[in-house]
Amino acid sequence: MEGSPELRNLDSILDASANPRSAFEQYHALQLLEWMVRDRNDQVAPNVQRITAALRGNWSLQLRPDQSRYKIRNRILTELDRQIKSLAEGGHHT
């Protein structure tokens, strides 16, 4: 999935982000999601609210906090907020 954007499936990535079997799986799912958001993958725009809710929800409390995963999560949320604000102001995707 990392090397082939066409194989990225938002449902699978969100599931691995919110319900990971390991910290490794969650890290890579978040990394893929960050790339999708940054690249404005066509699966992202219609699912912004769902993505935001999944990342802001009560996710992975069974895992010890890992700064790298939280940093990726926060970068995704910041970028989504920026994109939403830009569109609300009548801007284009930037």
Contacts in CASP RR format, 6 or more apart in sequence:
PFRMAT RR
TARGET T0000
AUTHOR 0000-0000-0000
METHOD contacts of the structure
MODEL  1
MEGSPELRNLDSILDASANPRSAFEQYHALQLLEWMVRDRNDQVAPNVQR
ITAALRGNWSLQLRPDQSRYKIRNRILTELDRQIKSLAEGGHHT
1 7 0 8 1.000
1 8 0 8 1.000
1 9 0 8 1.000
1 13 0 8 1.000
1 32 0 8 1.000
2 28 0 8 1.000
2 31 0 8 1.000
2 32 0 8 1.000
2 35 0 8 1.000
5 35 0 8 1.000
5 36 0 8 1.000
5 39 0 8 1.000
5 41 0 8 1.000
8 32 0 8 1.000
8 35 0 8 1.000
8 36 0 8 1.000
8 41 0 8 1.000
8 43 0 8 1.000
9 43 0 8 1.000
10 36 0 8 1.000
10 41 0 8 1.000
10 43 0 8 1.000
10 44 0 8 1.000
10 47 0 8 1.000
10 51 0 8 1.000
13 29 0 8 1.000
13 32 0 8 1.000
13 33 0 8 1.000
13 36 0 8 1.000
14 29 0 8 1.000
14 33 0 8 1.000
14 50 0 8 1.000
14 51 0 8 1.000
14 54 0 8 1.000
16 25 0 8 1.000
16 26 0 8 1.000
16 28 0 8 1.000
16 29 0 8 1.000
17 26 0 8 1.000
17 29 0 8 1.000
17 30 0 8 1.000
17 33 0 8 1.000
17 54 0 8 1.000
17 55 0 8 1.000
17 59 0 8 1.000
18 54 0 8 1.000
18 57 0 8 1.000
18 59 0 8 1.000
18 60 0 8 1.000
19 59 0 8 1.000
19 60 0 8 1.000
20 26 0 8 1.000
20 29 0 8 1.000
20 60 0 8 1.000
20 63 0 8 1.000
23 63 0 8 1.000
23 64 0 8 1.000
23 66 0 8 1.000
23 69 0 8 1.000
26 60 0 8 1.000
26 63 0 8 1.000
26 69 0 8 1.000
27 66 0 8 1.000
27 68 0 8 1.000
27 69 0 8 1.000
27 72 0 8 1.000
30 69 0 8 1.000
30 72 0 8 1.000
30 73 0 8 1.000
30 76 0 8 1.000
31 72 0 8 1.000
33 51 0 8 1.000
33 76 0 8 1.000
34 72 0 8 1.000
34 75 0 8 1.000
34 76 0 8 1.000
34 79 0 8 1.000
35 41 0 8 1.000
36 43 0 8 1.000
36 44 0 8 1.000
37 44 0 8 1.000
37 51 0 8 1.000
37 76 0 8 1.000
37 79 0 8 1.000
37 80 0 8 1.000
37 83 0 8 1.000
38 79 0 8 1.000
40 83 0 8 1.000
40 93 0 8 1.000
44 51 0 8 1.000
48 80 0 8 1.000
48 83 0 8 1.000
48 84 0 8 1.000
51 76 0 8 1.000
51 80 0 8 1.000
52 77 0 8 1.000
52 80 0 8 1.000
55 73 0 8 1.000
55 76 0 8 1.000
55 77 0 8 1.000
56 77 0 8 1.000
60 69 0 8 1.000
83 93 0 8 1.000
86 92 0 8 1.000
86 93 0 8 1.000
86 94 0 8 1.000
87 93 0 8 1.000
END
